[in-house]
Every structure is written in structure tokens, then in C-alpha cells.
Amino acid sequence: MVFVKAQPGDTSDALIRKFMRKVLNEGILQDLKKREHYVKPAEKRKEQKKELSRRLKRNRKLAMR
């Protein structure tokens, strides 16, 4: 749960910005989007494999520099 305490002199806009920053840092929105629809275990494995190959490809490319 995300809590934002109001400091003296904080405007409502500043509080909203602080709240949104905390939500993004904790990954709550990403988690919500992931849980929005059921993903089959086979699809999860496929996505993880794709991400792994993407990371390896990127690391190889950076190592060549």
C-alpha cells in the first residue's frame, strides 16, 4: 500500500506527483497490467525465453564494443 504524507506547504498537485512516483517505483501499475488477463504457463515460459535471448543478444552487442 502506498502512503503519501502531506508536508506543510505541499499543494495537492505535489502530493499527486509524489503518489504517482511511488506507484511507478513500486511497480504497482506493471503488476496490475500483468494480472489483468490470465497467461498460460506455456506462454509465460515462451515470454521468459524471449526475454532471455533479448538480454543475451544485447550483452553480446555491448561486449563487442
C-alpha positions in Angstrom: 0.0 0.0 0.0 1.3 3.4 -1.0 1.1 6.2 1.5 2.0 9.9 1.0 2.2 12.2 3.9 1.4 15.9 3.3 4.2 18.2 4.4 3.4 21.8 5.4 3.2 23.8 2.2 2.6 20.9 -0.2 0.0 21.5 -2.8 -2.4 18.9 -4.0 -0.6 18.7 -7.3 2.7 18.0 -5.5 1.0 15.2 -3.5 -0.4 13.6 -6.6 3.1 13.7 -8.2 4.6 12.1 -5.1 2.0 9.4 -5.1 2.4 8.7 -8.8 6.2 8.5 -8.4 5.8 6.0 -5.6 3.4 3.9 -7.5 5.7 3.7 -10.5 8.8 2.9 -8.4 7.0 0.1 -6.6 5.8 -1.4 -9.9 2.1 -1.5 -9.0 0.9 -0.4 -12.4 3.1 -3.0 -14.2 1.8 -5.7 -11.8 -1.8 -4.7 -12.5 -1.3 -4.9 -16.2 0.3 -8.3 -15.9 -2.6 -9.6 -13.8 -5.3 -8.1 -16.0 -5.5 -11.3 -18.0 -4.6 -14.9 -17.3 -1.5 -16.0 -19.0 -1.0 -19.7 -19.6 2.2 -21.3 -18.1 3.4 -22.2 -21.6 3.1 -18.5 -22.7 5.0 -17.4 -19.5 7.9 -19.7 -20.4 7.8 -18.5 -24.0 8.0 -14.9 -22.9 10.8 -15.6 -20.4 12.8 -17.4 -23.1 12.3 -14.5 -25.5 13.4 -12.0 -22.8 16.5 -14.1 -22.0 17.5 -14.3 -25.7 16.9 -10.5 -26.0 19.2 -9.9 -23.0 21.9 -12.2 -24.2 21.8 -10.5 -27.6 22.2 -7.1 -26.0 25.0 -8.2 -23.8 26.9 -9.7 -26.8 26.4 -6.5 -28.7 27.8 -4.4 -25.8 30.7 -6.8 -25.3 31.8 -6.3 -28.9 32.4 -2.6 -28.3 
